[in-house]
Amino acid sequence: MHSSDRPRFAILGAGMSGILAGIKLKQAGYDFTIFEKADRVGGTWRENTYPGIACDVPSHLYCYSFELNPEWSYTSSPGSEIQAYFEGVAKRYGLEGSMRFGDPVVRCEWSGPGDGRWEVETGAGFVDHFEWVIAATGILHHPKFPDIEGLDRFEGAIFHSARWDHDVPLDGQRIGVIGTGSSGVQITGALAPRVDKFSLFQRTAQWVVPIQQQAYTEEQRAAFRTDADLLRKLHDDMSIAFNDGFATAVLDGESDMVDGIEKQCREHLETRIVDPELREKLRPDYRAACKRLVVSHNFYDSIQHPSAELVTESIDRVEPAGVRTSDGRLHELDVLVLATGFKVDRFMRPMTIQGEGGVLLDDVWSERPSAYVAVAVPRFPNFFMLNGPNSPVGNFSLVQTAEMQFDYVLQLVDRVREGTLDVAVPSVDAAARFEEERTEAAKKTVWATGCRSWYLDDRGIPFAWPFPFSRFRSEMATPRLEDYVLPALSK
Ligand code: NAP
């Protein structure tokens, strides 16, 4: 069974990673089903439609290496364009016929040893069996609502940034936004100059990296269209500069790169913000890149718009008419947006995922999620995650990450088919060794230099990939089979 010539794959999620897995499986001639709880593809780009949404990873990097896109409009293209790109690619590769929409997977259960297959069940009661499960359910997926008294008593419109209610009018309204992460900053850039009154509730100031948001000219797009080498070179150069250069260098709080970023951000703050009082409110007091760097071409201009106010007094409570801050002031609002981030330790949950001997993933991850080289969990055979726990996040491009992870999985599929492995499952020891090394390295990253962020786990230790991107690339290039349970031991 395990070395079946025609193993079948269940892919959980039709976002960027799930579409990628579908394309690669189709190209390799495998049978697969992509399960998607929503009614269309796109993942984070389907869910996040807030005003100002864009990807701050350069567009020519934030795309599949095998589907470069000459048509990007900007260096950091808007979210709707990215969504259209993923929809277009999924269509071009003919994935629709292999997708099940509008029905969430609720259970994946391994039936081994013997009949080593996964039984996958959806909320609607559909059941099917697969040799492999690929969880491509995303990290920034479960909205995190703040624990603020009175949220449910607010009489205006209230929603999370990832659940934007487009029926709510904005023009001429008083809008409040809680949170100054990448989402809150992009919303501010777009909305503050447009509405009657804009209140941004900031708990912690951000390092804001200035970028030039450049439109690609028709001439440049024509050149990309006709010269495939030019487009390829742009992508590859960006990958090296961004993933191996910038995103790797900022892991080290002592690096010249972090010094350089602080200097650049400080200059941006000093030269751009006119009012000294506002400037001090916007000045961060921790090391740059400790939180995920916020990148913006318009935040400082927008927050200085006459309609905008940066509120730094802490929030006491939400009242029917608005937000009451600790200085006793009521900020009256028509709309309150919670740009308060995501629960990043949930991953595929609340699905019930049951591995060998009935072990539940929820129990294995009861303290915190972790994964051997960020892709697999002991006792969950032939179960792999794309952009799962311990993956490179931060300022890396998650598209390159998912591509490397899936190529890694396909190599393991070959090892199982040829009989080198019965099933692909890392050993408990290998996973523990990796986790120990990862944790020690994580403690030395810039993320652990004293700030609050979504990178930190329940112990305050960064959960993400703490090594250079080159280490990730080499881990993914060739699976270490000695870290997997070999046939004699898996009997
Ligand atoms: P986030 O970075 O987690 O930011 C959440 C914000 O909400 C923080 O400013 C936080 O303040 C604030 N907050 C949370 N609870 C609060 C409370 N009870 N009272 C007051 N403030 C509260 O979330 P995000 O902005 O949605 O971004 C999440 C990640 O998504 C980013 O880091 C990035 O990886 C990704 N993203 C990427 C892009 C892109 O262009 N590529 C765009 C958007 C998002 P503290 O700072 O004090 O905790």
Residues whose N, C-alpha, C, O or C-beta is under 5 A from the ligand:
A	BS01	NAP	A54 C55 D56 V57 L140 P146 D147 I178 G179 T180 G181 S182 S183 G184 F201 R203 T204 R292 A339 T340 G341 F342 G394 R452 W454
